[in-house]
């Protein structure tokens, strides 16, 4: 799985990339159908942080989630929660075997 972190202008950009890459790898390496994960992090003047996750899937198509919060960790957690539901649905739709 390829992981791309885009956090232009973030003060801790390199450490941030390692932290989020490790977290994403631990969460999603068990899903071989997730081919690429992109995390875009944006800061707004009003103090809000936006986390956007884009998953490129094996059988085509993308999954997307976005969350905003004044707390970076909370925004990440909310975006993860949203994408988890989609990943499970994708798995059930494309890989679940009927008995």
ZADO-1210 file (C-alpha; in nm, 4 decimals, padded with zeros to 6 digits):
<atoms>
<atom x="00.0000" y="00.0000" z="00.0000" code="UNK" pos="1"/>
<atom x="00.1301" y="00.3427" z="-00.0916" code="UNK" pos="2"/>
<atom x="00.0720" y="00.6237" z="00.1562" code="UNK" pos="3"/>
<atom x="00.0931" y="00.9879" z="00.0538" code="UNK" pos="4"/>
<atom x="00.0734" y="01.2630" z="00.3147" code="UNK" pos="5"/>
<atom x="00.0227" y="01.6199" z="00.1954" code="UNK" pos="6"/>
<atom x="00.0573" y="01.8776" z="00.4724" code="UNK" pos="7"/>
<atom x="00.1957" y="02.1876" z="00.3047" code="UNK" pos="8"/>
<atom x="00.2913" y="02.4548" z="00.5516" code="UNK" pos="9"/>
<atom x="00.2518" y="02.2349" z="00.8593" code="UNK" pos="10"/>
<atom x="00.5214" y="02.3231" z="01.1164" code="UNK" pos="11"/>
<atom x="00.6020" y="01.9578" z="01.1902" code="UNK" pos="12"/>
<atom x="00.5674" y="01.8261" z="00.8376" code="UNK" pos="13"/>
<atom x="00.8317" y="01.5493" z="00.8400" code="UNK" pos="14"/>
<atom x="00.7411" y="01.4098" z="01.1833" code="UNK" pos="15"/>
<atom x="00.3774" y="01.4382" z="01.0890" code="UNK" pos="16"/>
<atom x="00.4289" y="01.2275" z="00.7773" code="UNK" pos="17"/>
<atom x="00.5972" y="00.9514" z="00.9783" code="UNK" pos="18"/>
<atom x="00.3279" y="00.9564" z="01.2471" code="UNK" pos="19"/>
<atom x="00.0294" y="00.9412" z="01.0125" code="UNK" pos="20"/>
<atom x="00.1975" y="00.6945" z="00.7737" code="UNK" pos="21"/>
<atom x="00.2636" y="00.4543" z="01.0623" code="UNK" pos="22"/>
<atom x="-00.0927" y="00.4895" z="01.1931" code="UNK" pos="23"/>
<atom x="-00.2485" y="00.4331" z="00.8499" code="UNK" pos="24"/>
<atom x="-00.0205" y="00.1351" z="00.7809" code="UNK" pos="25"/>
<atom x="-00.1198" y="-00.0303" z="01.1105" code="UNK" pos="26"/>
<atom x="-00.4912" y="00.0232" z="01.0468" code="UNK" pos="27"/>
<atom x="-00.5182" y="-00.0742" z="00.6816" code="UNK" pos="28"/>
<atom x="-00.2337" y="-00.3139" z="00.5930" code="UNK" pos="29"/>
<atom x="-00.4782" y="-00.6010" z="00.6618" code="UNK" pos="30"/>
<atom x="-00.6821" y="-00.4907" z="00.3583" code="UNK" pos="31"/>
<atom x="-00.4904" y="-00.5948" z="00.0438" code="UNK" pos="32"/>
<atom x="-00.7484" y="-00.4226" z="-00.1766" code="UNK" pos="33"/>
<atom x="-00.6464" y="-00.0759" z="-00.0475" code="UNK" pos="34"/>
<atom x="-00.3763" y="00.0248" z="-00.2958" code="UNK" pos="35"/>
<atom x="-00.3091" y="00.3922" z="-00.2164" code="UNK" pos="36"/>
<atom x="-00.4026" y="00.6157" z="00.0757" code="UNK" pos="37"/>
<atom x="-00.3754" y="00.9924" z="00.0446" code="UNK" pos="38"/>
<atom x="-00.4107" y="01.2157" z="00.3490" code="UNK" pos="39"/>
<atom x="-00.4459" y="01.5881" z="00.2858" code="UNK" pos="40"/>
<atom x="-00.4122" y="01.8156" z="00.5875" code="UNK" pos="41"/>
<atom x="-00.5125" y="02.1803" z="00.5637" code="UNK" pos="42"/>
<atom x="-00.5128" y="02.4535" z="00.8231" code="UNK" pos="43"/>
<atom x="-00.7500" y="02.7474" z="00.8121" code="UNK" pos="44"/>
<atom x="-00.6987" y="03.0933" z="00.9586" code="UNK" pos="45"/>
<atom x="-00.9844" y="03.0444" z="01.2027" code="UNK" pos="46"/>
<atom x="-00.7879" y="02.7601" z="01.3647" code="UNK" pos="47"/>
<atom x="-00.9714" y="02.4715" z="01.2027" code="UNK" pos="48"/>
<atom x="-00.7845" y="02.1690" z="01.0702" code="UNK" pos="49"/>
<atom x="-00.9257" y="01.9697" z="00.7801" code="UNK" pos="50"/>
<atom x="-00.8304" y="01.6064" z="00.7257" code="UNK" pos="51"/>
<atom x="-00.9260" y="01.4493" z="00.3943" code="UNK" pos="52"/>
<atom x="-00.8632" y="01.0809" z="00.3225" code="UNK" pos="53"/>
<atom x="-00.8744" y="00.9332" z="-00.0266" code="UNK" pos="54"/>
<atom x="-00.8408" y="00.5562" z="-00.0683" code="UNK" pos="55"/>
<atom x="-00.7688" y="00.4183" z="-00.4147" code="UNK" pos="56"/>
<atom x="-00.9084" y="00.0671" z="-00.4302" code="UNK" pos="57"/>
<atom x="-00.7957" y="-00.2465" z="-00.6138" code="UNK" pos="58"/>
<atom x="-01.1103" y="-00.2921" z="-00.8222" code="UNK" pos="59"/>
<atom x="-01.1291" y="00.0723" z="-00.9178" code="UNK" pos="60"/>
<atom x="-01.2940" y="00.3683" z="-00.7598" code="UNK" pos="61"/>
<atom x="-01.2017" y="00.5801" z="-00.4632" code="UNK" pos="62"/>
<atom x="-01.3317" y="00.6109" z="-00.1110" code="UNK" pos="63"/>
<atom x="-01.3333" y="00.9585" z="00.0442" code="UNK" pos="64"/>
<atom x="-01.3854" y="01.1106" z="00.3857" code="UNK" pos="65"/>
<atom x="-01.3284" y="01.4551" z="00.5293" code="UNK" pos="66"/>
<atom x="-01.3515" y="01.6007" z="00.8784" code="UNK" pos="67"/>
<atom x="-01.2797" y="01.9389" z="01.0387" code="UNK" pos="68"/>
<atom x="-01.2005" y="02.0291" z="01.3962" code="UNK" pos="69"/>
<atom x="-00.9916" y="02.2761" z="01.5920" code="UNK" pos="70"/>
<atom x="-00.8067" y="01.9700" z="01.7273" code="UNK" pos="71"/>
<atom x="-00.5892" y="01.7897" z="01.4696" code="UNK" pos="72"/>
<atom x="-00.6127" y="01.4485" z="01.6403" code="UNK" pos="73"/>
<atom x="-00.9910" y="01.4750" z="01.6608" code="UNK" pos="74"/>
<atom x="-01.0197" y="01.5667" z="01.2916" code="UNK" pos="75"/>
<atom x="-00.8044" y="01.2649" z="01.1991" code="UNK" pos="76"/>
<atom x="-01.0091" y="01.0328" z="01.4213" code="UNK" pos="77"/>
<atom x="-01.3370" y="01.1559" z="01.2701" code="UNK" pos="78"/>
<atom x="-01.2061" y="01.1107" z="00.9129" code="UNK" pos="79"/>
<atom x="-01.0845" y="00.7592" z="01.0003" code="UNK" pos="80"/>
<atom x="-01.4214" y="00.6679" z="01.1496" code="UNK" pos="81"/>
<atom x="-01.5992" y="00.7800" z="00.8321" code="UNK" pos="82"/>
<atom x="-01.3637" y="00.5907" z="00.5995" code="UNK" pos="83"/>
<atom x="-01.3745" y="00.2727" z="00.8115" code="UNK" pos="84"/>
<atom x="-01.7442" y="00.2316" z="00.7380" code="UNK" pos="85"/>
<atom x="-01.6786" y="00.2656" z="00.3653" code="UNK" pos="86"/>
<atom x="-01.3857" y="00.0204" z="00.3712" code="UNK" pos="87"/>
<atom x="-01.5984" y="-00.2435" z="00.5434" code="UNK" pos="88"/>
<atom x="-01.8823" y="-00.1925" z="00.2957" code="UNK" pos="89"/>
<atom x="-01.6357" y="-00.2170" z="00.0045" code="UNK" pos="90"/>
<atom x="-01.4969" y="-00.5415" z="00.1497" code="UNK" pos="91"/>
<atom x="-01.8452" y="-00.6900" z="00.1899" code="UNK" pos="92"/>
<atom x="-01.9530" y="-00.5837" z="-00.1589" code="UNK" pos="93"/>
<atom x="-01.6434" y="-00.6989" z="-00.3485" code="UNK" pos="94"/>
<atom x="-01.4956" y="-00.9817" z="-00.1416" code="UNK" pos="95"/>
<atom x="-01.7694" y="-01.1399" z="00.0667" code="UNK" pos="96"/>
<atom x="-01.8347" y="-01.4956" z="-00.0420" code="UNK" pos="97"/>
<atom x="-02.1880" y="-01.6366" z="-00.0353" code="UNK" pos="98"/>
<atom x="-02.2251" y="-01.9861" z="00.1130" code="UNK" pos="99"/>
</atoms>
